[in-house]
Amino acid sequence: MPSFQTKFERLELKFLVEESHADSIRKDISTLCKSDAYNGIRENGSLNQRGYPIYSCYLDSPAMAFHRAKERGDSHRLKLRIRTYSETSLASLEIKRRHSAVIYKTRTAIDRDLVEKAARGYPVGSVKTQSAQSVLSDFSRIAAKSGAEPTLTVHYRREAYESLVDNYARVTFDRKIKVQAATDWSLNPHPGGWHSFDEYWEKRSRISPVVLELKCETTPPLWMVELIRKHQLESSSFSKYSIGVGLCDENWGLGRKSSRRSLKALG
């Protein structure tokens, strides 16, 4: 699991760029950032130099309240998700709140077999610290109040870089995004159930772009400002979760009020 920090307060600036543009940006940050240690993670016995896998299982209410808040552009909104990095990794339960432009994120990692129990508010003996227990209590309270359950799993590869000159700043490139409906707490997506974002891009663009994110404390460092200016980057409200909901809605009706029942029927 990538280096674990339990609490964040940061800006997240998103852009859609072509692969050649990503190469140029990578060169520009080479003296300011170091490669994330997990960029070279071994997967299926081979070394992959372009990132590491991420699985994010998003929870939502039966009426898709969190998705609807994003679609409306509510200035204050939140997401609940469970993030894993392999079929055997720990699971990170995360609460991601947006207040205008600032992101507040809290998370804690537990054994993946305990996820449903923790999310439903039952005691988890392996959680020892007060801060971790506080995150789990907050997570289960929001889930219970909203009726949120696993709704969509998003999978992609992330290539990440960490600033060498700031307390906290990251540059990430996300590729090969795909989604599928999540119908239970197992965190084991069906191998044949994926829908690629290529299906989404081909209707809107001649390319499948790379999702570039610049993450920093509440004031962007000057080198990020210059990077945006030099490359004429245009910000995007791109949301993997909300676009994934739309993509699956075309196939399974995800996002409709009766979706959870019909999805479970599909097995």
C-alpha atoms as a printed R data frame, in Angstrom:
    type eleno elety resid chain resno       x       y       z
1   ATOM     1    CA   MET     A     1   0.000   0.000   0.000
2   ATOM     2    CA   PRO     A     2   1.357   3.464  -0.887
3   ATOM     3    CA   SER     A     3   2.764   5.606   1.940
4   ATOM     4    CA   PHE     A     4  -0.135   6.195   4.330
5   ATOM     5    CA   GLN     A     5  -1.238   9.580   5.628
6   ATOM     6    CA   THR     A     6  -4.487   9.672   7.598
7   ATOM     7    CA   LYS     A     7  -5.625  13.288   7.154
8   ATOM     8    CA   PHE     A     8  -5.402  15.765   4.272
9   ATOM     9    CA   GLU     A     9  -6.406  19.352   3.635
10  ATOM    10    CA   ARG     A    10  -5.471  20.275   0.086
11  ATOM    11    CA   LEU     A    11  -6.296  21.610  -3.338
12  ATOM    12    CA   GLU     A    12  -6.837  19.144  -6.171
13  ATOM    13    CA   LEU     A    13  -6.491  20.642  -9.642
14  ATOM    14    CA   LYS     A    14  -7.554  18.372 -12.515
15  ATOM    15    CA   PHE     A    15  -6.715  18.562 -16.209
16  ATOM    16    CA   LEU     A    16  -7.161  16.301 -19.254
17  ATOM    17    CA   VAL     A    17  -4.036  16.046 -21.420
18  ATOM    18    CA   GLU     A    18  -2.725  14.004 -24.324
19  ATOM    19    CA   GLU     A    19  -0.018  11.390 -23.729
20  ATOM    20    CA   SER     A    20   2.603  13.490 -25.517
21  ATOM    21    CA   HIS     A    21   1.679  16.408 -23.282
22  ATOM    22    CA   ALA     A    22   2.070  14.211 -20.216
23  ATOM    23    CA   ASP     A    23   5.594  13.320 -21.375
24  ATOM    24    CA   SER     A    24   6.493  17.011 -21.611
25  ATOM    25    CA   ILE     A    25   5.065  17.760 -18.163
26  ATOM    26    CA   ARG     A    26   6.989  14.842 -16.678
27  ATOM    27    CA   LYS     A    27  10.220  16.282 -18.046
28  ATOM    28    CA   ASP     A    28   9.432  19.743 -16.653
29  ATOM    29    CA   ILE     A    29   8.933  18.447 -13.106
30  ATOM    30    CA   SER     A    30  11.950  16.106 -13.150
31  ATOM    31    CA   THR     A    31  14.171  18.475 -11.124
32  ATOM    32    CA   LEU     A    32  11.423  19.352  -8.638
33  ATOM    33    CA   CYS     A    33   9.795  15.990  -7.991
34  ATOM    34    CA   LYS     A    34  10.822  12.416  -7.370
35  ATOM    35    CA   SER     A    35   9.048   9.350  -8.639
36  ATOM    36    CA   ASP     A    36   6.692   7.688  -6.186
37  ATOM    37    CA   ALA     A    37   8.284   4.481  -4.924
38  ATOM    38    CA   TYR     A    38   5.260   2.496  -6.111
39  ATOM    39    CA   ASN     A    39   5.588   3.594  -9.743
40  ATOM    40    CA   GLY     A    40   7.874   0.628 -10.254
41  ATOM    41    CA   ILE     A    41   5.689  -1.881  -8.449
42  ATOM    42    CA   ARG     A    42   5.896  -5.476  -9.578
43  ATOM    43    CA   GLU     A    43   2.616  -6.869 -10.846
44  ATOM    44    CA   ASN     A    44   2.192 -10.495 -11.957
45  ATOM    45    CA   GLY     A    45   5.952 -10.901 -11.688
46  ATOM    46    CA   SER     A    46   6.904  -8.071 -14.038
47  ATOM    47    CA   LEU     A    47   8.090  -4.541 -13.316
48  ATOM    48    CA   ASN     A    48   5.726  -1.781 -14.412
49  ATOM    49    CA   GLN     A    49   7.422   1.610 -14.680
50  ATOM    50    CA   ARG     A    50   4.206   3.541 -15.313
51  ATOM    51    CA   GLY     A    51   2.372   3.516 -12.054
52  ATOM    52    CA   TYR     A    52   0.472   1.242  -9.721
53  ATOM    53    CA   PRO     A    53  -3.098  -0.112  -9.707
54  ATOM    54    CA   ILE     A    54  -5.871   1.544  -7.694
55  ATOM    55    CA   TYR     A    55  -9.329   0.138  -6.974
56  ATOM    56    CA   SER     A    56 -11.883   2.545  -5.499
57  ATOM    57    CA   CYS     A    57 -15.251   1.159  -4.423
58  ATOM    58    CA   TYR     A    58 -17.674   4.074  -4.004
59  ATOM    59    CA   LEU     A    59 -20.659   3.958  -1.675
60  ATOM    60    CA   ASP     A    60 -23.868   5.846  -2.375
61  ATOM    61    CA   SER     A    61 -27.441   6.027  -1.146
62  ATOM    62    CA   PRO     A    62 -30.309   4.245  -2.953
63  ATOM    63    CA   ALA     A    63 -31.193   7.607  -4.553
64  ATOM    64    CA   MET     A    64 -27.535   8.250  -5.477
65  ATOM    65    CA   ALA     A    65 -27.350  11.345  -3.256
66  ATOM    66    CA   PHE     A    66 -23.553  11.768  -3.433
67  ATOM    67    CA   HIS     A    67 -23.547  11.428  -7.213
68  ATOM    68    CA   ARG     A    68 -26.435  13.904  -7.526
69  ATOM    69    CA   ALA     A    69 -24.595  16.450  -5.382
70  ATOM    70    CA   LYS     A    70 -21.640  16.302  -7.786
71  ATOM    71    CA   GLU     A    71 -23.922  16.635 -10.811
72  ATOM    72    CA   ARG     A    72 -25.559  19.730  -9.279
73  ATOM    73    CA   GLY     A    73 -22.168  21.202  -8.465
74  ATOM    74    CA   ASP     A    74 -22.944  21.599  -4.745
75  ATOM    75    CA   SER     A    75 -20.131  23.572  -3.139
76  ATOM    76    CA   HIS     A    76 -20.238  21.360  -0.019
77  ATOM    77    CA   ARG     A    77 -20.413  17.653  -0.739
78  ATOM    78    CA   LEU     A    78 -18.767  14.358   0.190
79  ATOM    79    CA   LYS     A    79 -17.891  10.888  -1.048
80  ATOM    80    CA   LEU     A    80 -17.449   7.610   0.776
81  ATOM    81    CA   ARG     A    81 -15.085   5.098  -0.766
82  ATOM    82    CA   ILE     A    82 -13.039   2.014  -0.007
83  ATOM    83    CA   ARG     A    83  -9.647   1.966  -1.704
84  ATOM    84    CA   THR     A    84  -7.441  -1.067  -2.305
85  ATOM    85    CA   TYR     A    85  -4.287  -1.632  -4.328
86  ATOM    86    CA   SER     A    86  -4.412  -5.358  -5.050
87  ATOM    87    CA   GLU     A    87  -6.546  -8.411  -4.360
88  ATOM    88    CA   THR     A    88  -4.806  -8.881  -1.002
89  ATOM    89    CA   SER     A    89  -3.985  -5.358   0.207
90  ATOM    90    CA   LEU     A    90  -5.492  -3.683   3.235
91  ATOM    91    CA   ALA     A    91  -8.587  -1.598   2.584
92  ATOM    92    CA   SER     A    92  -8.597   2.149   3.185
93  ATOM    93    CA   LEU     A    93 -11.965   3.543   4.280
94  ATOM    94    CA   GLU     A    94 -12.036   7.181   3.152
95  ATOM    95    CA   ILE     A    95 -14.286  10.178   3.632
96  ATOM    96    CA   LYS     A    96 -13.646  12.884   1.071
97  ATOM    97    CA   ARG     A    97 -15.324  16.216   1.760
98  ATOM    98    CA   ARG     A    98 -15.265  19.208  -0.557
99  ATOM    99    CA   HIS     A    99 -15.822  22.711   0.823
100 ATOM   100    CA   SER     A   100 -15.732  24.994  -2.212
101 ATOM   101    CA   ALA     A   101 -12.252  24.461  -3.712
102 ATOM   102    CA   VAL     A   102 -10.656  22.755  -0.689
103 ATOM   103    CA   ILE     A   103 -10.615  18.995  -0.157
104 ATOM   104    CA   TYR     A   104 -10.654  17.504   3.333
105 ATOM   105    CA   LYS     A   105  -9.940  13.787   3.437
106 ATOM   106    CA   THR     A   106  -9.740  11.379   6.354
107 ATOM   107    CA   ARG     A   107  -8.979   7.686   6.098
108 ATOM   108    CA   THR     A   108  -7.834   4.621   7.954
109 ATOM   109    CA   ALA     A   109  -6.697   1.185   6.771
110 ATOM   110    CA   ILE     A   110  -8.141  -2.094   8.013
111 ATOM   111    CA   ASP     A   111  -8.163  -5.729   6.962
112 ATOM   112    CA   ARG     A   112 -10.366  -6.061   3.874
113 ATOM   113    CA   ASP     A   113 -12.383  -8.860   5.509
114 ATOM   114    CA   LEU     A   114 -13.562  -6.404   8.169
115 ATOM   115    CA   VAL     A   115 -14.805  -3.683   5.816
116 ATOM   116    CA   GLU     A   116 -18.539  -4.406   5.943
117 ATOM   117    CA   LYS     A   117 -18.472  -4.867   9.702
118 ATOM   118    CA   ALA     A   118 -16.634  -1.555  10.210
119 ATOM   119    CA   ALA     A   119 -18.825   0.339   7.720
120 ATOM   120    CA   ARG     A   120 -21.943  -0.831   9.545
121 ATOM   121    CA   GLY     A   121 -20.601   0.473  12.843
122 ATOM   122    CA   TYR     A   122 -19.619  -2.762  14.567
123 ATOM   123    CA   PRO     A   123 -16.423  -2.773  16.664
124 ATOM   124    CA   VAL     A   124 -13.262  -3.787  14.837
125 ATOM   125    CA   GLY     A   125 -10.699  -5.136  17.261
126 ATOM   126    CA   SER     A   126  -7.702  -4.493  15.020
127 ATOM   127    CA   VAL     A   127  -8.209  -0.715  15.179
128 ATOM   128    CA   LYS     A   128  -6.050   0.499  18.049
129 ATOM   129    CA   THR     A   129  -5.697   4.283  17.757
130 ATOM   130    CA   GLN     A   130  -8.256   6.907  18.671
131 ATOM   131    CA   SER     A   131  -7.826   8.727  15.352
132 ATOM   132    CA   ALA     A   132  -8.485   5.531  13.365
133 ATOM   133    CA   GLN     A   133 -11.564   4.760  15.442
134 ATOM   134    CA   SER     A   134 -12.794   8.314  14.919
135 ATOM   135    CA   VAL     A   135 -12.587   7.880  11.124
136 ATOM   136    CA   LEU     A   136 -14.467   4.566  11.277
137 ATOM   137    CA   SER     A   137 -17.165   6.065  13.502
138 ATOM   138    CA   ASP     A   138 -17.605   9.003  11.137
139 ATOM   139    CA   PHE     A   139 -17.675   6.691   8.109
140 ATOM   140    CA   SER     A   140 -20.293   4.354   9.596
141 ATOM   141    CA   ARG     A   141 -22.425   7.274  10.820
142 ATOM   142    CA   ILE     A   142 -22.587   8.804   7.325
143 ATOM   143    CA   ALA     A   143 -23.265   5.410   5.749
144 ATOM   144    CA   ALA     A   144 -26.076   4.656   8.211
145 ATOM   145    CA   LYS     A   145 -27.685   8.091   7.880
146 ATOM   146    CA   SER     A   146 -27.644   7.987   4.077
147 ATOM   147    CA   GLY     A   147 -28.214   4.256   3.592
148 ATOM   148    CA   ALA     A   148 -25.039   4.146   1.505
149 ATOM   149    CA   GLU     A   149 -23.788   0.808   0.210
150 ATOM   150    CA   PRO     A   150 -21.219  -0.259  -2.428
151 ATOM   151    CA   THR     A   151 -22.361   1.135  -5.771
152 ATOM   152    CA   LEU     A   152 -19.466   1.445  -8.229
153 ATOM   153    CA   THR     A   153 -15.862   0.249  -8.447
154 ATOM   154    CA   VAL     A   154 -13.364   2.349 -10.401
155 ATOM   155    CA   HIS     A   155 -10.019   0.863 -11.463
156 ATOM   156    CA   TYR     A   156  -7.076   2.681 -13.049
157 ATOM   157    CA   ARG     A   157  -3.299   2.980 -13.066
158 ATOM   158    CA   ARG     A   158  -1.680   5.944 -11.344
159 ATOM   159    CA   GLU     A   159   1.772   7.326 -12.113
160 ATOM   160    CA   ALA     A   160   2.723   9.620  -9.230
161 ATOM   161    CA   TYR     A   161   5.472  12.096  -8.329
162 ATOM   162    CA   GLU     A   162   6.226  13.800  -5.012
163 ATOM   163    CA   SER     A   163   7.670  17.278  -4.609
164 ATOM   164    CA   LEU     A   164  11.258  17.591  -3.395
165 ATOM   165    CA   VAL     A   165  10.864  21.263  -2.449
166 ATOM   166    CA   ASP     A   166   7.472  21.505  -0.693
167 ATOM   167    CA   ASN     A   167   5.962  20.140   2.492
168 ATOM   168    CA   TYR     A   168   3.264  18.513   0.399
169 ATOM   169    CA   ALA     A   169   2.744  18.550  -3.362
170 ATOM   170    CA   ARG     A   170   2.046  15.724  -5.817
171 ATOM   171    CA   VAL     A   171   1.634  15.301  -9.541
172 ATOM   172    CA   THR     A   172  -0.312  12.270 -10.740
173 ATOM   173    CA   PHE     A   173  -1.239  10.827 -14.132
174 ATOM   174    CA   ASP     A   174  -4.180   8.403 -14.263
175 ATOM   175    CA   ARG     A   175  -4.723   6.037 -17.205
176 ATOM   176    CA   LYS     A   176  -6.673   2.960 -18.289
177 ATOM   177    CA   ILE     A   177  -9.753   3.897 -16.296
178 ATOM   178    CA   LYS     A   178 -12.551   1.350 -16.151
179 ATOM   179    CA   VAL     A   179 -15.623   0.816 -13.994
180 ATOM   180    CA   GLN     A   180 -18.182  -1.746 -12.971
181 ATOM   181    CA   ALA     A   181 -21.191  -1.854 -10.690
182 ATOM   182    CA   ALA     A   182 -20.469  -2.959  -7.119
183 ATOM   183    CA   THR     A   183 -23.218  -5.138  -5.673
184 ATOM   184    CA   ASP     A   184 -21.688  -6.350  -2.400
185 ATOM   185    CA   TRP     A   185 -18.880  -5.733   0.115
186 ATOM   186    CA   SER     A   186 -16.471  -8.349  -1.218
187 ATOM   187    CA   LEU     A   187 -14.113  -5.812  -2.940
188 ATOM   188    CA   ASN     A   188 -13.485  -8.452  -5.608
189 ATOM   189    CA   PRO     A   189 -14.705  -7.076  -8.947
190 ATOM   190    CA   HIS     A   190 -15.854  -9.522 -11.597
191 ATOM   191    CA   PRO     A   191 -13.030  -9.963 -14.170
192 ATOM   192    CA   GLY     A   192 -15.442  -9.672 -17.095
193 ATOM   193    CA   GLY     A   193 -17.638  -6.914 -15.727
194 ATOM   194    CA   TRP     A   194 -15.585  -3.858 -16.639
195 ATOM   195    CA   HIS     A   195 -16.573  -0.952 -18.875
196 ATOM   196    CA   SER     A   196 -13.625   1.039 -20.191
197 ATOM   197    CA   PHE     A   197 -13.673   4.819 -20.222
198 ATOM   198    CA   ASP     A   198 -12.704   4.461 -23.876
199 ATOM   199    CA   GLU     A   199 -16.446   3.954 -24.409
200 ATOM   200    CA   TYR     A   200 -16.980   7.400 -22.907
201 ATOM   201    CA   TRP     A   201 -14.118   9.152 -24.697
202 ATOM   202    CA   GLU     A   202 -14.897   7.844 -28.170
203 ATOM   203    CA   LYS     A   203 -18.201   9.740 -28.173
204 ATOM   204    CA   ARG     A   204 -16.577  13.023 -27.145
205 ATOM   205    CA   SER     A   205 -12.953  13.126 -28.256
206 ATOM   206    CA   ARG     A   206 -10.559  11.752 -30.841
207 ATOM   207    CA   ILE     A   207  -8.236  10.553 -28.063
208 ATOM   208    CA   SER     A   208  -8.357   8.881 -24.665
209 ATOM   209    CA   PRO     A   209  -6.740  11.569 -22.477
210 ATOM   210    CA   VAL     A   210  -4.553  11.173 -19.429
211 ATOM   211    CA   VAL     A   211  -6.062  12.578 -16.227
212 ATOM   212    CA   LEU     A   212  -3.499  14.940 -14.712
213 ATOM   213    CA   GLU     A   213  -3.912  16.061 -11.101
214 ATOM   214    CA   LEU     A   214  -1.869  18.658  -9.258
215 ATOM   215    CA   LYS     A   215  -2.294  18.261  -5.493
216 ATOM   216    CA   CYS     A   216  -0.933  20.696  -2.971
217 ATOM   217    CA   GLU     A   217  -1.609  22.569   0.236
218 ATOM   218    CA   THR     A   218  -4.182  25.346   0.067
219 ATOM   219    CA   THR     A   219  -1.844  27.672  -1.884
220 ATOM   220    CA   PRO     A   220  -0.249  26.228  -5.063
221 ATOM   221    CA   PRO     A   221   3.555  26.490  -5.174
222 ATOM   222    CA   LEU     A   222   4.974  28.805  -7.841
223 ATOM   223    CA   TRP     A   223   6.306  25.915  -9.932
224 ATOM   224    CA   MET     A   224   2.766  24.526 -10.252
225 ATOM   225    CA   VAL     A   225   1.448  27.931 -11.274
226 ATOM   226    CA   GLU     A   226   4.191  28.145 -13.895
227 ATOM   227    CA   LEU     A   227   3.442  24.598 -15.085
228 ATOM   228    CA   ILE     A   228  -0.209  25.528 -15.646
229 ATOM   229    CA   ARG     A   229   0.786  28.721 -17.479
230 ATOM   230    CA   LYS     A   230   3.471  27.139 -19.651
231 ATOM   231    CA   HIS     A   231   1.290  24.263 -20.799
232 ATOM   232    CA   GLN     A   232  -1.902  26.339 -20.976
233 ATOM   233    CA   LEU     A   233  -3.697  23.779 -18.851
234 ATOM   234    CA   GLU     A   234  -7.456  24.176 -18.602
235 ATOM   235    CA   SER     A   235  -9.033  22.946 -15.376
236 ATOM   236    CA   SER     A   236 -11.632  20.194 -15.508
237 ATOM   237    CA   SER     A   237 -14.366  19.076 -13.114
238 ATOM   238    CA   PHE     A   238 -13.713  15.497 -14.253
239 ATOM   239    CA   SER     A   239 -15.061  12.892 -11.804
240 ATOM   240    CA   LYS     A   240 -14.233   9.217 -12.302
241 ATOM   241    CA   TYR     A   241 -17.148   8.246 -10.087
242 ATOM   242    CA   SER     A   242 -19.843  10.366 -11.701
243 ATOM   243    CA   ILE     A   243 -18.737   9.591 -15.262
244 ATOM   244    CA   GLY     A   244 -18.595   5.919 -14.286
245 ATOM   245    CA   VAL     A   245 -22.157   6.094 -12.992
246 ATOM   246    CA   GLY     A   246 -23.258   7.502 -16.340
247 ATOM   247    CA   LEU     A   247 -21.307   4.853 -18.234
248 ATOM   248    CA   CYS     A   248 -22.855   2.008 -16.247
249 ATOM   249    CA   ASP     A   249 -26.297   3.602 -16.413
250 ATOM   250    CA   GLU     A   250 -26.231   3.026 -20.159
251 ATOM   251    CA   ASN     A   251 -25.814  -0.707 -19.519
252 ATOM   252    CA   TRP     A   252 -27.465  -1.566 -16.205
253 ATOM   253    CA   GLY     A   253 -29.587   1.348 -15.081
254 ATOM   254    CA   LEU     A   254 -27.159   2.368 -12.356
255 ATOM   255    CA   GLY     A   255 -28.294   5.698 -10.956
256 ATOM   256    CA   ARG     A   256 -31.984   4.905 -11.080
257 ATOM   257    CA   LYS     A   257 -33.882   4.466  -7.851
258 ATOM   258    CA   SER     A   258 -34.400   0.722  -8.357
259 ATOM   259    CA   SER     A   259 -30.842   0.092  -9.523
260 ATOM   260    CA   ARG     A   260 -29.519  -1.757  -6.496
261 ATOM   261    CA   ARG     A   261 -32.208  -4.429  -6.663
262 ATOM   262    CA   SER     A   262 -31.733  -4.963 -10.404
263 ATOM   263    CA   LEU     A   263 -27.937  -5.039 -10.113
264 ATOM   264    CA   LYS     A   264 -28.056  -7.676  -7.387
265 ATOM   265    CA   ALA     A   265 -30.313  -9.745  -9.590
266 ATOM   266    CA   LEU     A   266 -27.568  -9.721 -12.201
267 ATOM   267    CA   GLY     A   267 -25.260 -11.366  -9.660
